[in-house]
């Protein structure tokens, strides 16, 4: 689980640097999904389209 949190932290930094990159939002969504944080995942997936 710690690796997912590190990934989320890294993706959030990436989003803060480039808020228009859909790939970053998608990756962030998958990280939340794998942690079973479905509402957060859905929000990130919706920003990736």
N, CA and C of each residue as an Amber inpcrd file, in Angstrom:
protein
   147
   0.8190000  -1.1850000   0.0000000   0.0000000   0.0000000   0.0000000
   0.8700000   1.2590000   0.0000000   2.0220000   1.1930000   0.6170000
   2.9030000   2.3590000   0.6780000   3.3600000   2.7870000  -0.7060000
   3.5380000   1.8130000  -1.6040000   3.9560000   2.1540000  -2.9620000
   2.8690000   2.9320000  -3.6920000   1.6150000   2.5760000  -3.4650000
   0.5200000   3.3150000  -4.0970000   0.4940000   4.7560000  -3.5970000
   0.7200000   4.9420000  -2.3160000   0.7130000   6.3010000  -1.7710000
   1.8570000   7.1230000  -2.3500000   3.0120000   6.5010000  -2.5260000
   4.1310000   7.2090000  -3.1510000   3.7850000   7.5800000  -4.5870000
   3.1260000   6.6690000  -5.2830000   2.7160000   6.9450000  -6.6650000
   1.7110000   8.0890000  -6.6990000   0.7400000   8.0660000  -5.8010000
  -0.2620000   9.1360000  -5.7390000   0.4100000  10.4760000  -5.4790000
   1.3470000  10.5010000  -4.5480000   2.0640000  11.7460000  -4.2560000
   2.7970000  12.2580000  -5.4940000   3.4390000  11.3540000  -6.2100000
   4.1720000  11.7390000  -7.4230000   3.2300000  12.2340000  -8.5100000
   2.1140000  11.5390000  -8.7020000   1.1480000  11.9640000  -9.7170000
   0.5320000  13.3160000  -9.3670000   0.3090000  13.5620000  -8.0890000
  -0.2550000  14.8530000  -7.6950000   0.7240000  15.9930000  -7.9830000
   1.9990000  15.7350000  -7.8090000   3.0040000  16.7340000  -8.1760000
   2.9680000  16.9590000  -9.6790000   2.8800000  15.8700000 -10.4360000
   2.8200000  15.9860000 -11.8980000   1.5900000  16.7740000 -12.3380000
   0.4560000  16.5400000 -11.6970000  -0.7660000  17.2790000 -12.0270000
  -0.5860000  18.7660000 -11.7230000   0.0690000  19.0730000 -10.6270000
   0.2680000  20.4860000 -10.2850000   1.1650000  21.1890000 -11.3020000
   2.0290000  20.4330000 -11.9630000   2.9130000  21.0070000 -12.9750000
   2.2470000  21.1210000 -14.3400000   1.3230000  20.2000000 -14.6320000
   0.6440000  20.2040000 -15.9350000  -0.7730000  19.6740000 -15.7510000
  -1.7110000  20.5730000 -15.5400000  -3.0850000  20.1800000 -15.2520000
  -3.8580000  19.7380000 -16.4850000  -3.2550000  19.7970000 -17.6490000
  -3.9530000  19.4160000 -18.8760000  -3.5100000  18.0630000 -19.4160000
  -2.7050000  17.3330000 -18.6720000  -2.2000000  16.0450000 -19.1290000
  -3.1490000  14.9250000 -18.6890000  -3.9440000  14.3770000 -19.6070000
  -4.9220000  13.3560000 -19.2210000  -4.2840000  12.0490000 -18.7520000
  -3.0990000  11.7540000 -19.2080000  -2.4360000  10.5040000 -18.8190000
  -2.1300000  10.4980000 -17.3250000  -1.7500000  11.6330000 -16.7950000
  -1.4600000  11.7250000 -15.3660000  -2.7180000  11.4980000 -14.5370000
  -3.8340000  12.0930000 -14.9610000  -5.0990000  11.8770000 -14.2460000
  -5.5220000  10.4110000 -14.3080000  -5.3170000   9.7800000 -15.4570000
  -5.6760000   8.3720000 -15.5990000  -4.8350000   7.5080000 -14.6580000
  -3.5420000   7.7520000 -14.6200000  -2.6620000   6.9830000 -13.7380000
  -3.0310000   7.2020000 -12.2730000  -3.3600000   8.4240000 -11.9370000
  -3.7930000   8.7300000 -10.5750000  -5.0920000   7.9930000 -10.2540000
  -5.9900000   7.9410000 -11.2180000  -7.2380000   7.2070000 -11.0390000
  -7.0090000   5.7280000 -10.7810000  -6.1020000   5.1230000 -11.5380000
  -5.8090000   3.7050000 -11.3270000  -5.1960000   3.4570000  -9.9500000
  -4.3730000   4.3760000  -9.4850000  -3.7880000   4.2170000  -8.1490000
  -4.8720000   4.2410000  -7.0800000  -5.7920000   5.1970000  -7.1830000
  -6.8990000   5.2430000  -6.2210000  -7.7990000   4.0150000  -6.3530000
  -8.0400000   3.5790000  -7.5760000  -8.8850000   2.4020000  -7.8000000
  -8.2770000   1.1690000  -7.1260000  -6.9790000   0.9860000  -7.2990000
  -6.3140000  -0.1680000  -6.6910000  -6.3620000  -0.1270000  -5.1680000
  -6.4840000   1.0720000  -4.6110000  -6.6260000   1.2150000  -3.1640000
  -8.0850000   1.1620000  -2.7170000  -8.9840000   0.8910000  -3.6720000
 -10.4210000   0.7980000  -3.4240000 -11.0210000   2.1320000  -2.9670000
 -10.4060000   3.2200000  -3.3940000 -10.9340000   4.5610000  -3.1360000
 -11.6570000   4.9970000  -4.4120000 -12.8240000   4.4130000  -4.5960000
 -13.5190000   4.4960000  -5.8780000 -14.0170000   5.8980000  -6.2310000
 -14.4630000   6.6580000  -5.2580000 -14.9360000   8.0180000  -5.5620000
 -13.7880000   8.8920000  -6.0570000 -12.6480000   8.7770000  -5.3990000
 -11.4780000   9.5400000  -5.8400000 -11.0320000   9.0670000  -7.2190000
 -11.0800000   7.7640000  -7.4440000 -10.6870000   7.2190000  -8.7470000
 -11.6070000   7.7320000  -9.8430000 -12.8970000   7.7010000  -9.5980000
 -13.8640000   8.1560000 -10.6000000 -13.6480000   9.6270000 -10.9480000
 -13.4000000  10.4340000  -9.9350000 -13.1530000  11.8560000 -10.1780000
 -11.9260000  12.0410000 -11.0690000 -10.8470000  11.3070000 -10.7890000
  -9.6260000  11.4370000 -11.5960000  -9.8460000  10.9090000 -13.0060000
 -10.5650000   9.7930000 -13.1290000 -10.8540000   9.2600000 -14.4670000
 -11.6730000  10.2620000 -15.2770000 -12.6150000  10.9280000 -14.6320000
 -13.4430000  11.8940000 -15.3640000 -12.6120000  13.0800000 -15.8490000
 -11.5490000  13.4060000 -15.1500000 -10.6800000  14.5050000 -15.5740000
  -9.7290000  14.0780000 -16.6860000  -9.6290000  12.7760000 -16.9250000
  -8.6970000  12.2930000 -17.9550000  -9.3300000  12.2470000 -19.3420000
 -10.6290000  12.4970000 -19.4200000 -11.2910000  12.4290000 -20.7320000
 -11.6060000  13.7990000 -21.2790000
